[in-house]
């Protein structure tokens, strides 16, 4: 489906928010994603996966320019149309009996913003948010507790270091971000006995489980596809040592 760009603006260094019209044809769970076609011609050839960062009158995405595809996307203008497929994947599951803690790093914060809005405004529940970035210029949200690696804004260090020592078996963590951050969180969850739902980032060629380009190893010795069985997993499913 082709959706019109309602708003596109830069919100941080190399980072943009993209809002497209909401056709009101479906509901979107926090953690789900769309596959978007960058151009009307076959360059770049493959679609790009974008997680949903907001869903109301518009469908919102936040992306960072990391290659030719996202560079072209950053040059799109309001009023233009983009071809979307989706929504895809399994989203987060909300448990009202737990202490809800959101932990994100870098562009992995984007899907957690929609989750935070759903928890607080949809379910009327409280949650805590800890979002980490490299430096102040890369911060694209004022929501929650913010950390930067260089200490230029908020806590100096990672989002994991900001919350470390304040987790227990009553905590349910929702996490998305760089793999090293997620691996460290997994170790903490094993240590403290808390639960974690983790959204994994992966390169995707098709988004529907056909190409097998986004598989991750599991503790059962098999593999699961991030685009179909994920992107949200129970952290205990993943074989972190092989990631």
Long-range contacts (C-beta under 8 A, 24 or more apart in sequence): 1-25, 1-83, 1-84, 1-85, 2-81, 2-82, 2-83, 2-84, 3-59, 3-81, 3-82, 3-84, 4-79, 4-80, 4-81, 5-76, 5-77, 5-78, 5-79, 5-80, 5-81, 5-82, 6-58, 6-78, 7-58, 7-78, 8-74, 8-76, 8-77, 8-78, 10-74, 11-62, 11-140, 12-137, 12-138, 12-139, 12-140, 13-137, 13-138, 14-64, 14-65, 14-66, 14-138, 15-62, 15-63, 15-64, 15-65, 15-107, 15-138, 15-140, 16-62, 16-63, 16-64, 16-65, 16-73, 16-74, 17-53, 17-60, 17-61, 17-62, 17-140, 18-50, 18-60, 18-61, 18-62, 18-63, 18-73, 18-76, 19-54, 19-58, 19-59, 19-60, 19-61, 20-58, 20-59, 20-61, 20-82, 20-84, 21-58, 21-59, 22-55, 22-56, 22-57, 22-58, 22-59, 26-87, 28-52, 28-55, 28-59, 28-87, 28-91, 28-114, 29-87, 29-90, 29-91, 29-92, 30-91, 30-92, 30-111, 30-112, 30-114, 30-115, 30-118, 31-89, 31-90, 31-91, 31-92, 31-111, 31-115, 31-199, 31-231, 31-232, 32-86, 32-87, 32-88, 32-89, 32-90, 32-91, 33-86, 33-87, 33-88, 33-89, 33-111, 33-207, 33-231, 34-59, 34-61, 34-84, 34-85, 34-86, 34-87, 34-88, 35-84, 35-85, 35-86, 35-88, 35-204, 35-206, 35-207, 36-73, 36-82, 36-83, 36-84, 36-85, 37-82, 37-83, 37-84, 37-85, 38-69, 38-72, 38-73, 38-82, 39-72, 40-83, 44-68, 44-69, 44-72, 46-205, 47-85, 47-204, 47-207, 48-73, 49-88, 49-204, 49-207, 49-227, 51-110, 51-111, 51-176, 51-199, 51-231, 52-87, 52-111, 52-114, 53-110, 53-111, 53-113, 53-114, 54-113, 54-114, 54-117, 55-114, 60-114, 61-110, 62-107, 62-109, 62-110, 62-113, 62-140, 63-107, 63-110, 64-106, 64-107, 85-207, 86-207, 88-207, 88-208, 88-227, 88-228, 89-226, 89-227, 89-228, 89-230, 89-231, 89-232, 90-229, 90-230, 90-231, 90-232, 91-232, 92-174, 92-197, 92-199, 92-232, 93-197, 93-232, 94-118, 94-119, 94-123, 94-125, 95-172, 95-195, 96-123, 96-125, 98-170, 98-171, 98-172, 98-195, 99-128, 99-170, 99-171, 99-172, 100-125, 100-126, 100-127, 100-128, 100-172, 100-174, 101-127, 101-128, 101-129, 101-130, 101-163, 101-167, 101-171, 101-172, 101-173, 101-174, 102-127, 102-128, 102-129, 102-130, 102-131, 102-144, 102-173, 102-174, 102-175, 103-129, 103-130, 103-131, 103-159, 103-160, 103-163, 103-173, 103-174, 103-175, 103-177, 103-181, 103-185, 104-129, 104-130, 104-131, 104-132, 104-159, 104-175, 104-176, 104-177, 105-131, 105-132, 105-133, 105-158, 105-159, 105-176, 105-177, 105-178, 105-181, 106-132, 106-133, 106-134, 106-138, 106-177, 106-178, 108-175, 108-176, 108-177, 108-178, 108-181, 108-199, 108-201, 109-133, 109-140, 109-141, 109-176, 109-177, 110-176, 111-176, 111-199, 112-174, 112-176, 113-141, 113-143, 115-174, 116-143, 116-144, 130-159, 130-162, 130-163, 131-159, 132-157, 132-158, 132-159, 132-160, 132-162, 132-177, 132-181, 158-184, 160-184, 160-185, 160-188, 164-188, 167-192, 167-194, 168-192, 168-193, 168-194, 169-193, 169-194, 170-194, 171-195, 172-196, 172-197, 173-197, 173-198, 174-199, 175-199, 175-235, 176-200, 176-201, 177-201, 179-243, 182-235, 183-240, 183-243, 185-235, 186-235, 186-238, 186-240, 187-240, 189-235, 195-234, 195-235, 196-234, 196-235, 197-232, 197-233, 197-234, 197-235, 198-232, 198-233, 198-234, 198-235, 198-238, 199-230, 199-231, 199-232, 199-233, 200-226, 200-230, 200-231, 200-233, 200-238, 201-231, 202-226, 202-227, 202-230, 202-231, 216-243, 217-242, 217-243
